Amino acid sequence: MEQDMKYILQIYKDRSFSKAAEHLYMTQPALSIAVKRVEDSLGAELFDRRHHPLELTQAGEAYLKAVHRIHLVEEDLARQIGDLRDLNAGSLRIGGTHFINTYLLAALLGRYMKQYPGIQVEVAETDSVRLGELMQRKELDLTLSCDPKLVERFERRPAFLDRVLLAVPNAYSLPPEAEAAALSGEEVMAGRHNQPDCPRAALGWFRDLDFILLSRGNNLRARAEEMFRQADFTPRVRMELAQLVTAYRFADNGIGCTFISDLLVRRPPRGLRLFKLDLPQTRRQFYVLFPKRDYAPFALRAFLKFADNQVWGLRPDQINLPHTSK
């Protein structure tokens, strides 16, 4: 039965009997006979053979959902037994955006893997939509997100806060009130923007400047659009980019204003002034998300405890609120 499940799953992935047979190193007639045997036992066809590429029937969809559940139960059992056998081994599958992986997880995972050398770590790097899909299929053990649409779908616990700042090239002329509210990179690195008496800027002061925005579907793009709506103007968008880090670098080279996370400011930018905006969308609560499972493997529990002790690898001046995880 397990072999039959493997056959049907491969056909679904390839949407073709011939391609699946190649991947399974068997002949197409032998594969067809195996599938027909399963269909006869169920009394229903699993694939609609009239369509090319193949499509699942309703019975096929139900069958694959059952296969997925069986796989998860087997995986949980294997990880639980592995944990009982060796508490310093196991595997951890983490997903994150380029921003999260580069500016948060890289240093944290480096220290974690030194403390737990027997744990095999896999990292997926993609956008939040794809991360949600991987989490839904339980192909990841955890991810980090501030996107409410993603957060509400999974088990979660608070991780950290960041603040969105407006980065403006030095070459742009600004009104006197904006110049008075400008922060240097050194001030942001020292946490000046998190102090109650830090000057705040009005987004409307920058309405005549060019902007670099992230692509639609990104949480920061949605926040930016709401901030522009509240400021009552439509920005002059010079370009749209997929990565926050890229937008930051482009702004630092004078291409346009952009919104950045304060976590990006690890060294003073060469060509930017930074502004704390007086808008609620600039405070982002990040959560660590994980699928609901019957068993939480040791590698996941160890990572969460390790990250808590490390305060997620953030410098003290980058912690905007007391840590709330238990």
Stockholm file with secondary structure:
# STOCKHOLM 1.0

chainA/1-326         MEQDMKYILQIYKDRSFSKAAEHLYMTQPALSIAVKRVEDSLGAELFDRRHHPLELTQAGEAYLKAVHRIHLVEEDLARQIGDLRDLNAGSLRIGGTHFINTYLLAALLGRYMKQYPGIQVEVAETDSVRLGELMQRKELDLTLSCDPKLVERFERRPAFLDRVLLAVPNAYSLPPEAEAAALSGEEVMAGRHNQPDCPRAALGWFRDLDFILLSRGNNLRARAEEMFRQADFTPRVRMELAQLVTAYRFADNGIGCTFISDLLVRRPPRGLRLFKLDLPQTRRQFYVLFPKRDYAPFALRAFLKFADNQVWGLRPDQINLPHTSK
#=GR chainA/1-326 SS CHHHHHHHHHHHHHTCHHHHHHHHTSCHHHHHHHHHHHHHHHTSCSEETTSSSCEECHHHHHHHHHHHHHHHHHHHHHHHHHHHHCTTCEEEEEEECHHHIIIIIHHHHHHHHHHCTTEEEEEEECCHHHHHHHHHTTCCSEEEECCHHHHTTSEEEEEEEEEEEEEEETTSCCCHHHHHHCBCHHHHHTTGGGSTTSCCBCGGGGTTSEEEEECTTCHHHHHHHHHHHHHTCCCEEEEEESCHHHHHHHHHTTSCBEEEEGGGCSSCCSSEEEEEBSCGGGEEEEEEEECCCSCCCHHHHHHHHHHHHTGGGCCGGGCCSCCCCC
#=GC SS_cons         CHHHHHHHHHHHHHTCHHHHHHHHTSCHHHHHHHHHHHHHHHTSCSEETTSSSCEECHHHHHHHHHHHHHHHHHHHHHHHHHHHHCTTCEEEEEEECHHHIIIIIHHHHHHHHHHCTTEEEEEEECCHHHHHHHHHTTCCSEEEECCHHHHTTSEEEEEEEEEEEEEEETTSCCCHHHHHHCBCHHHHHTTGGGSTTSCCBCGGGGTTSEEEEECTTCHHHHHHHHHHHHHTCCCEEEEEESCHHHHHHHHHTTSCBEEEEGGGCSSCCSSEEEEEBSCGGGEEEEEEEECCCSCCCHHHHHHHHHHHHTGGGCCGGGCCSCCCCC
//
